[in-house]
């Protein structure tokens, strides 16, 4: 497995952890789903694979990818 692949999977794992926490402790100013989608949007155009993995992981958690 290449370094880029490992970085992508690390980001994907971080997204899973983030999504789990946000769903348990929902923010008061927005919906949990919108928060996770905003995180995905923030990282979608990143040049590094960890942030790209985070974006894809967030969207996958929402069933949008």
mmCIF file as gemmi writes it, N, C-alpha and C atoms, coordinates in Angstrom:
data_model
loop_
_atom_site.group_PDB
_atom_site.id
_atom_site.type_symbol
_atom_site.label_atom_id
_atom_site.label_alt_id
_atom_site.label_comp_id
_atom_site.label_asym_id
_atom_site.label_entity_id
_atom_site.label_seq_id
_atom_site.pdbx_PDB_ins_code
_atom_site.Cartn_x
_atom_site.Cartn_y
_atom_site.Cartn_z
_atom_site.occupancy
_atom_site.B_iso_or_equiv
_atom_site.pdbx_formal_charge
_atom_site.auth_seq_id
_atom_site.auth_asym_id
_atom_site.pdbx_PDB_model_num
ATOM 1 N N . UNK Axp A 1 ? 0.856 -1.169 0 1 0 ? 1 A 1
ATOM 2 C CA . UNK Axp A 1 ? 0 0 0 1 0 ? 1 A 1
ATOM 3 C C . UNK Axp A 1 ? 0.904 1.235 0 1 0 ? 1 A 1
ATOM 4 N N . UNK Axp A 2 ? 0.571 2.175 -0.852 1 0 ? 2 A 1
ATOM 5 C CA . UNK Axp A 2 ? 1.388 3.386 -0.965 1 0 ? 2 A 1
ATOM 6 C C . UNK Axp A 2 ? 1.107 4.346 0.198 1 0 ? 2 A 1
ATOM 7 N N . UNK Axp A 3 ? 1.984 5.304 0.349 1 0 ? 3 A 1
ATOM 8 C CA . UNK Axp A 3 ? 1.813 6.31 1.403 1 0 ? 3 A 1
ATOM 9 C C . UNK Axp A 3 ? 0.523 7.105 1.198 1 0 ? 3 A 1
ATOM 10 N N . UNK Axp A 4 ? 0.238 7.464 -0.056 1 0 ? 4 A 1
ATOM 11 C CA . UNK Axp A 4 ? -0.988 8.218 -0.348 1 0 ? 4 A 1
ATOM 12 C C . UNK Axp A 4 ? -2.229 7.416 0.033 1 0 ? 4 A 1
ATOM 13 N N . UNK Axp A 5 ? -2.215 6.128 -0.242 1 0 ? 5 A 1
ATOM 14 C CA . UNK Axp A 5 ? -3.349 5.279 0.12 1 0 ? 5 A 1
ATOM 15 C C . UNK Axp A 5 ? -3.525 5.215 1.637 1 0 ? 5 A 1
ATOM 16 N N . UNK Axp A 6 ? -2.424 5.122 2.346 1 0 ? 6 A 1
ATOM 17 C CA . UNK Axp A 6 ? -2.486 5.097 3.817 1 0 ? 6 A 1
ATOM 18 C C . UNK Axp A 6 ? -3.02 6.415 4.358 1 0 ? 6 A 1
ATOM 19 N N . UNK Axp A 7 ? -2.586 7.516 3.781 1 0 ? 7 A 1
ATOM 20 C CA . UNK Axp A 7 ? -3.062 8.836 4.202 1 0 ? 7 A 1
ATOM 21 C C . UNK Axp A 7 ? -4.563 8.976 3.946 1 0 ? 7 A 1
ATOM 22 N N . UNK Axp A 8 ? -5.014 8.501 2.786 1 0 ? 8 A 1
ATOM 23 C CA . UNK Axp A 8 ? -6.427 8.562 2.451 1 0 ? 8 A 1
ATOM 24 C C . UNK Axp A 8 ? -7.244 7.756 3.467 1 0 ? 8 A 1
ATOM 25 N N . UNK Axp A 9 ? -6.795 6.556 3.776 1 0 ? 9 A 1
ATOM 26 C CA . UNK Axp A 9 ? -7.511 5.709 4.74 1 0 ? 9 A 1
ATOM 27 C C . UNK Axp A 9 ? -7.492 6.304 6.142 1 0 ? 9 A 1
ATOM 28 N N . UNK Axp A 10 ? -6.407 6.96 6.497 1 0 ? 10 A 1
ATOM 29 C CA . UNK Axp A 10 ? -6.347 7.648 7.791 1 0 ? 10 A 1
ATOM 30 C C . UNK Axp A 10 ? -7.412 8.737 7.848 1 0 ? 10 A 1
ATOM 31 N N . UNK Axp A 11 ? -7.53 9.519 6.791 1 0 ? 11 A 1
ATOM 32 C CA . UNK Axp A 11 ? -8.561 10.556 6.722 1 0 ? 11 A 1
ATOM 33 C C . UNK Axp A 11 ? -9.963 9.98 6.772 1 0 ? 11 A 1
ATOM 34 N N . UNK Axp A 12 ? -10.152 8.861 6.094 1 0 ? 12 A 1
ATOM 35 C CA . UNK Axp A 12 ? -11.452 8.191 6.097 1 0 ? 12 A 1
ATOM 36 C C . UNK Axp A 12 ? -11.801 7.757 7.521 1 0 ? 12 A 1
ATOM 37 N N . UNK Axp A 13 ? -10.818 7.226 8.241 1 0 ? 13 A 1
ATOM 38 C CA . UNK Axp A 13 ? -11.028 6.82 9.633 1 0 ? 13 A 1
ATOM 39 C C . UNK Axp A 13 ? -11.333 8.005 10.534 1 0 ? 13 A 1
ATOM 40 N N . UNK Axp A 14 ? -10.66 9.119 10.306 1 0 ? 14 A 1
ATOM 41 C CA . UNK Axp A 14 ? -10.941 10.327 11.085 1 0 ? 14 A 1
ATOM 42 C C . UNK Axp A 14 ? -12.371 10.8 10.851 1 0 ? 14 A 1
ATOM 43 N N . UNK Axp A 15 ? -12.835 10.676 9.628 1 0 ? 15 A 1
ATOM 44 C CA . UNK Axp A 15 ? -14.211 11.062 9.312 1 0 ? 15 A 1
ATOM 45 C C . UNK Axp A 15 ? -15.209 10.185 10.053 1 0 ? 15 A 1
ATOM 46 N N . UNK Axp A 16 ? -14.911 8.901 10.145 1 0 ? 16 A 1
ATOM 47 C CA . UNK Axp A 16 ? -15.801 7.993 10.871 1 0 ? 16 A 1
ATOM 48 C C . UNK Axp A 16 ? -15.888 8.375 12.341 1 0 ? 16 A 1
ATOM 49 N N . UNK Axp A 17 ? -14.748 8.682 12.93 1 0 ? 17 A 1
ATOM 50 C CA . UNK Axp A 17 ? -14.708 9.096 14.33 1 0 ? 17 A 1
ATOM 51 C C . UNK Axp A 17 ? -15.457 10.412 14.532 1 0 ? 17 A 1
ATOM 52 N N . UNK Axp A 18 ? -15.212 11.368 13.657 1 0 ? 18 A 1
ATOM 53 C CA . UNK Axp A 18 ? -15.888 12.663 13.742 1 0 ? 18 A 1
ATOM 54 C C . UNK Axp A 18 ? -17.397 12.496 13.623 1 0 ? 18 A 1
ATOM 55 N N . UNK Axp A 19 ? -17.832 11.743 12.633 1 0 ? 19 A 1
ATOM 56 C CA . UNK Axp A 19 ? -19.261 11.555 12.401 1 0 ? 19 A 1
ATOM 57 C C . UNK Axp A 19 ? -19.926 10.913 13.61 1 0 ? 19 A 1
ATOM 58 N N . UNK Axp A 20 ? -19.283 9.926 14.17 1 0 ? 20 A 1
ATOM 59 C CA . UNK Axp A 20 ? -19.822 9.242 15.347 1 0 ? 20 A 1
ATOM 60 C C . UNK Axp A 20 ? -19.994 10.22 16.514 1 0 ? 20 A 1
ATOM 61 N N . UNK Axp A 21 ? -18.995 11.055 16.74 1 0 ? 21 A 1
ATOM 62 C CA . UNK Axp A 21 ? -19.063 12.031 17.837 1 0 ? 21 A 1
ATOM 63 C C . UNK Axp A 21 ? -20.129 13.09 17.593 1 0 ? 21 A 1
ATOM 64 N N . UNK Axp A 22 ? -20.213 13.572 16.361 1 0 ? 22 A 1
ATOM 65 C CA . UNK Axp A 22 ? -21.189 14.618 16.039 1 0 ? 22 A 1
ATOM 66 C C . UNK Axp A 22 ? -22.61 14.076 16.159 1 0 ? 22 A 1
ATOM 67 N N . UNK Axp A 23 ? -22.82 12.847 15.761 1 0 ? 23 A 1
ATOM 68 C CA . UNK Axp A 23 ? -24.152 12.257 15.862 1 0 ? 23 A 1
ATOM 69 C C . UNK Axp A 23 ? -24.562 12.029 17.322 1 0 ? 23 A 1
ATOM 70 N N . UNK Axp A 24 ? -23.605 11.743 18.171 1 0 ? 24 A 1
ATOM 71 C CA . UNK Axp A 24 ? -23.9 11.555 19.6 1 0 ? 24 A 1
ATOM 72 C C . UNK Axp A 24 ? -24.12 12.875 20.32 1 0 ? 24 A 1
ATOM 73 N N . UNK Axp A 25 ? -23.322 13.871 19.976 1 0 ? 25 A 1
ATOM 74 C CA . UNK Axp A 25 ? -23.37 15.187 20.63 1 0 ? 25 A 1
ATOM 75 C C . UNK Axp A 25 ? -23.69 16.23 19.567 1 0 ? 25 A 1
ATOM 76 N N . UNK Axp A 26 ? -24.925 16.279 19.199 1 0 ? 26 A 1
ATOM 77 C CA . UNK Axp A 26 ? -25.365 17.137 18.103 1 0 ? 26 A 1
ATOM 78 C C . UNK Axp A 26 ? -25.158 18.621 18.419 1 0 ? 26 A 1
ATOM 79 N N . UNK Axp A 27 ? -24.651 19.378 17.453 1 0 ? 27 A 1
ATOM 80 C CA . UNK Axp A 27 ? -24.47 20.816 17.669 1 0 ? 27 A 1
ATOM 81 C C . UNK Axp A 27 ? -25.831 21.519 17.781 1 0 ? 27 A 1
ATOM 82 N N . UNK Axp A 28 ? -25.851 22.595 18.538 1 0 ? 28 A 1
ATOM 83 C CA . UNK Axp A 28 ? -27.107 23.32 18.749 1 0 ? 28 A 1
ATOM 84 C C . UNK Axp A 28 ? -27.407 24.32 17.629 1 0 ? 28 A 1
ATOM 85 N N . UNK Axp A 29 ? -26.414 24.694 16.854 1 0 ? 29 A 1
ATOM 86 C CA . UNK Axp A 29 ? -26.58 25.748 15.854 1 0 ? 29 A 1
ATOM 87 C C . UNK Axp A 29 ? -26.858 25.23 14.443 1 0 ? 29 A 1
ATOM 88 N N . UNK Axp A 30 ? -26.773 23.922 14.238 1 0 ? 30 A 1
ATOM 89 C CA . UNK Axp A 30 ? -27.044 23.321 12.941 1 0 ? 30 A 1
ATOM 90 C C . UNK Axp A 30 ? -27.372 21.85 13.159 1 0 ? 30 A 1
ATOM 91 N N . UNK Axp A 31 ? -27.762 21.176 12.105 1 0 ? 31 A 1
ATOM 92 C CA . UNK Axp A 31 ? -28.007 19.742 12.251 1 0 ? 31 A 1
ATOM 93 C C . UNK Axp A 31 ? -26.672 18.999 12.18 1 0 ? 31 A 1
ATOM 94 N N . UNK Axp A 32 ? -26.639 17.836 12.751 1 0 ? 32 A 1
ATOM 95 C CA . UNK Axp A 32 ? -25.415 17.023 12.714 1 0 ? 32 A 1
ATOM 96 C C . UNK Axp A 32 ? -25.062 16.67 11.273 1 0 ? 32 A 1
ATOM 97 N N . UNK Axp A 33 ? -26.062 16.364 10.487 1 0 ? 33 A 1
ATOM 98 C CA . UNK Axp A 33 ? -25.826 16.012 9.095 1 0 ? 33 A 1
ATOM 99 C C . UNK Axp A 33 ? -25.236 17.184 8.306 1 0 ? 33 A 1
ATOM 100 N N . UNK Axp A 34 ? -25.75 18.384 8.549 1 0 ? 34 A 1
ATOM 101 C CA . UNK Axp A 34 ? -25.222 19.558 7.86 1 0 ? 34 A 1
ATOM 102 C C . UNK Axp A 34 ? -23.784 19.842 8.299 1 0 ? 34 A 1
ATOM 103 N N . UNK Axp A 35 ? -23.501 19.643 9.566 1 0 ? 35 A 1
ATOM 104 C CA . UNK Axp A 35 ? -22.145 19.848 10.077 1 0 ? 35 A 1
ATOM 105 C C . UNK Axp A 35 ? -21.164 18.919 9.366 1 0 ? 35 A 1
ATOM 106 N N . UNK Axp A 36 ? -21.513 17.641 9.282 1 0 ? 36 A 1
ATOM 107 C CA . UNK Axp A 36 ? -20.638 16.66 8.631 1 0 ? 36 A 1
ATOM 108 C C . UNK Axp A 36 ? -20.488 16.986 7.148 1 0 ? 36 A 1
ATOM 109 N N . UNK Axp A 37 ? -21.568 17.412 6.502 1 0 ? 37 A 1
ATOM 110 C CA . UNK Axp A 37 ? -21.492 17.794 5.097 1 0 ? 37 A 1
ATOM 111 C C . UNK Axp A 37 ? -20.605 19.026 4.904 1 0 ? 37 A 1
ATOM 112 N N . UNK Axp A 38 ? -20.675 19.973 5.824 1 0 ? 38 A 1
ATOM 113 C CA . UNK Axp A 38 ? -19.814 21.161 5.756 1 0 ? 38 A 1
ATOM 114 C C . UNK Axp A 38 ? -18.337 20.783 5.91 1 0 ? 38 A 1
ATOM 115 N N . UNK Axp A 39 ? -18.048 19.836 6.778 1 0 ? 39 A 1
ATOM 116 C CA . UNK Axp A 39 ? -16.664 19.363 6.929 1 0 ? 39 A 1
ATOM 117 C C . UNK Axp A 39 ? -16.188 18.738 5.616 1 0 ? 39 A 1
ATOM 118 N N . UNK Axp A 40 ? -17.049 17.947 4.991 1 0 ? 40 A 1
ATOM 119 C CA . UNK Axp A 40 ? -16.703 17.332 3.702 1 0 ? 40 A 1
ATOM 120 C C . UNK Axp A 40 ? -16.425 18.405 2.653 1 0 ? 40 A 1
ATOM 121 N N . UNK Axp A 41 ? -17.274 19.422 2.594 1 0 ? 41 A 1
ATOM 122 C CA . UNK Axp A 41 ? -17.069 20.514 1.634 1 0 ? 41 A 1
ATOM 123 C C . UNK Axp A 41 ? -15.758 21.244 1.889 1 0 ? 41 A 1
ATOM 124 N N . UNK Axp A 42 ? -15.429 21.423 3.13 1 0 ? 42 A 1
ATOM 125 C CA . UNK Axp A 42 ? -14.199 22.119 3.501 1 0 ? 42 A 1
ATOM 126 C C . UNK Axp A 42 ? -12.955 21.382 3.008 1 0 ? 42 A 1
ATOM 127 N N . UNK Axp A 43 ? -12.994 20.064 3.059 1 0 ? 43 A 1
ATOM 128 C CA . UNK Axp A 43 ? -11.814 19.263 2.721 1 0 ? 43 A 1
ATOM 129 C C . UNK Axp A 43 ? -11.832 18.685 1.308 1 0 ? 43 A 1
ATOM 130 N N . UNK Axp A 44 ? -12.904 18.852 0.57 1 0 ? 44 A 1
ATOM 131 C CA . UNK Axp A 44 ? -13.068 18.198 -0.733 1 0 ? 44 A 1
ATOM 132 C C . UNK Axp A 44 ? -12.004 18.591 -1.761 1 0 ? 44 A 1
ATOM 133 N N . UNK Axp A 45 ? -11.58 19.819 -1.764 1 0 ? 45 A 1
ATOM 134 C CA . UNK Axp A 45 ? -10.627 20.284 -2.773 1 0 ? 45 A 1
ATOM 135 C C . UNK Axp A 45 ? -9.19 20.312 -2.277 1 0 ? 45 A 1
ATOM 136 N N . UNK Axp A 46 ? -8.934 19.624 -1.195 1 0 ? 46 A 1
ATOM 137 C CA . UNK Axp A 46 ? -7.592 19.636 -0.606 1 0 ? 46 A 1
ATOM 138 C C . UNK Axp A 46 ? -6.592 18.913 -1.502 1 0 ? 46 A 1
ATOM 139 N N . UNK Axp A 47 ? -5.353 19.293 -1.378 1 0 ? 47 A 1
ATOM 140 C CA . UNK Axp A 47 ? -4.317 18.646 -2.183 1 0 ? 47 A 1
ATOM 141 C C . UNK Axp A 47 ? -3.742 17.407 -1.504 1 0 ? 47 A 1
ATOM 142 N N . UNK Axp A 48 ? -3.917 17.275 -0.197 1 0 ? 48 A 1
ATOM 143 C CA . UNK Axp A 48 ? -3.361 16.098 0.468 1 0 ? 48 A 1
ATOM 144 C C . UNK Axp A 48 ? -4.414 15.005 0.621 1 0 ? 48 A 1
ATOM 145 N N . UNK Axp A 49 ? -3.949 13.788 0.632 1 0 ? 49 A 1
ATOM 146 C CA . UNK Axp A 49 ? -4.851 12.638 0.605 1 0 ? 49 A 1
ATOM 147 C C . UNK Axp A 49 ? -5.571 12.413 1.934 1 0 ? 49 A 1
ATOM 148 N N . UNK Axp A 50 ? -5.005 12.841 3.035 1 0 ? 50 A 1
ATOM 149 C CA . UNK Axp A 50 ? -5.684 12.681 4.322 1 0 ? 50 A 1
ATOM 150 C C . UNK Axp A 50 ? -6.973 13.507 4.341 1 0 ? 50 A 1
ATOM 151 N N . UNK Axp A 51 ? -6.877 14.744 3.889 1 0 ? 51 A 1
ATOM 152 C CA . UNK Axp A 51 ? -8.064 15.599 3.867 1 0 ? 51 A 1
ATOM 153 C C . UNK Axp A 51 ? -9.075 15.119 2.835 1 0 ? 51 A 1
ATOM 154 N N . UNK Axp A 52 ? -8.617 14.603 1.72 1 0 ? 52 A 1
ATOM 155 C CA . UNK Axp A 52 ? -9.543 14.034 0.729 1 0 ? 52 A 1
ATOM 156 C C . UNK Axp A 52 ? -10.265 12.82 1.308 1 0 ? 52 A 1
ATOM 157 N N . UNK Axp A 53 ? -9.527 11.989 2.029 1 0 ? 53 A 1
ATOM 158 C CA . UNK Axp A 53 ? -10.139 10.835 2.678 1 0 ? 53 A 1
ATOM 159 C C . UNK Axp A 53 ? -11.176 11.255 3.694 1 0 ? 53 A 1
ATOM 160 N N . UNK Axp A 54 ? -10.893 12.356 4.379 1 0 ? 54 A 1
ATOM 161 C CA . UNK Axp A 54 ? -11.845 12.89 5.351 1 0 ? 54 A 1
ATOM 162 C C . UNK Axp A 54 ? -13.133 13.315 4.647 1 0 ? 54 A 1
ATOM 163 N N . UNK Axp A 55 ? -12.998 13.993 3.523 1 0 ? 55 A 1
ATOM 164 C CA . UNK Axp A 55 ? -14.178 14.443 2.771 1 0 ? 55 A 1
ATOM 165 C C . UNK Axp A 55 ? -15.012 13.256 2.297 1 0 ? 55 A 1
ATOM 166 N N . UNK Axp A 56 ? -14.361 12.277 1.711 1 0 ? 56 A 1
ATOM 167 C CA . UNK Axp A 56 ? -15.085 11.112 1.207 1 0 ? 56 A 1
ATOM 168 C C . UNK Axp A 56 ? -15.719 10.331 2.358 1 0 ? 56 A 1
ATOM 169 N N . UNK Axp A 57 ? -15.004 10.22 3.473 1 0 ? 57 A 1
ATOM 170 C CA . UNK Axp A 57 ? -15.536 9.514 4.621 1 0 ? 57 A 1
ATOM 171 C C . UNK Axp A 57 ? -16.773 10.186 5.191 1 0 ? 57 A 1
ATOM 172 N N . UNK Axp A 58 ? -16.759 11.501 5.254 1 0 ? 58 A 1
ATOM 173 C CA . UNK Axp A 58 ? -17.922 12.238 5.749 1 0 ? 58 A 1
ATOM 174 C C . UNK Axp A 58 ? -19.129 12.03 4.841 1 0 ? 58 A 1
ATOM 175 N N . UNK Axp A 59 ? -18.905 12.127 3.536 1 0 ? 59 A 1
ATOM 176 C CA . UNK Axp A 59 ? -20.009 11.94 2.602 1 0 ? 59 A 1
ATOM 177 C C . UNK Axp A 59 ? -20.515 10.497 2.631 1 0 ? 59 A 1
ATOM 178 N N . UNK Axp A 60 ? -19.609 9.553 2.8 1 0 ? 60 A 1
ATOM 179 C CA . UNK Axp A 60 ? -20.014 8.147 2.886 1 0 ? 60 A 1
ATOM 180 C C . UNK Axp A 60 ? -20.862 7.906 4.125 1 0 ? 60 A 1
ATOM 181 N N . UNK Axp A 61 ? -20.49 8.537 5.208 1 0 ? 61 A 1
ATOM 182 C CA . UNK Axp A 61 ? -21.254 8.377 6.446 1 0 ? 61 A 1
ATOM 183 C C . UNK Axp A 61 ? -22.68 8.89 6.279 1 0 ? 61 A 1
ATOM 184 N N . UNK Axp A 62 ? -22.853 9.875 5.43 1 0 ? 62 A 1
ATOM 185 C CA . UNK Axp A 62 ? -24.176 10.422 5.175 1 0 ? 62 A 1
ATOM 186 C C . UNK Axp A 62 ? -24.903 9.694 4.038 1 0 ? 62 A 1
ATOM 187 N N . UNK Axp A 63 ? -24.217 8.747 3.425 1 0 ? 63 A 1
ATOM 188 C CA . UNK Axp A 63 ? -24.818 8.014 2.313 1 0 ? 63 A 1
ATOM 189 C C . UNK Axp A 63 ? -24.859 8.807 1.019 1 0 ? 63 A 1
ATOM 190 N N . UNK Axp A 64 ? -23.952 9.787 0.887 1 0 ? 64 A 1
ATOM 191 C CA . UNK Axp A 64 ? -23.961 10.657 -0.292 1 0 ? 64 A 1
ATOM 192 C C . UNK Axp A 64 ? -22.816 10.382 -1.244 1 0 ? 64 A 1
ATOM 193 N N . UNK Axp A 65 ? -22.053 9.363 -1.01 1 0 ? 65 A 1
ATOM 194 C CA . UNK Axp A 65 ? -20.944 9.075 -1.921 1 0 ? 65 A 1
ATOM 195 C C . UNK Axp A 65 ? -20.881 7.617 -2.199 1 0 ? 65 A 1
